[in-house]
Amino acid sequence: MTTLAWEFLAQGTSTPSNPSGPEFGKASPFGLVLIIALLIGTVLLVRSMNKQLKKLPDTFEPEHPEADQAADEGTDRGAAPGGSSQREQDPSAKHDPPTKPTS
């Protein structure tokens, strides 16, 4: 068994831990093309995203919130934290069970 190991080491050929040969260290041109294509794609994506972000407004606050506030006057605040529902205001009020939606 040890003679087999000595013969293998004495051959001087490439081993997995010490690769050598005519193709060692050479990269194919396909790798360079792939890396350049990925870099170009990244640059195009960044430029496109910057254009889209410039289209956004500085703030999303409405200029005239009166219409939204008028629509909110009829909403049920009982489900929101801090709001008061009709049950809390008038515990003797009779509440109908929810109806099934019609399609």
Protein Blocks (a to p, Z undefined) as FASTA:
>chain_A
ZZmmmmmmmnopacfklgcdjkgoiacfklmmmmmmmmmmmmmmmmmmmmmmmmpcfbfc
dfblmlmmmmmmmpcfklpghiacfklmmmmbccdddddddZZ
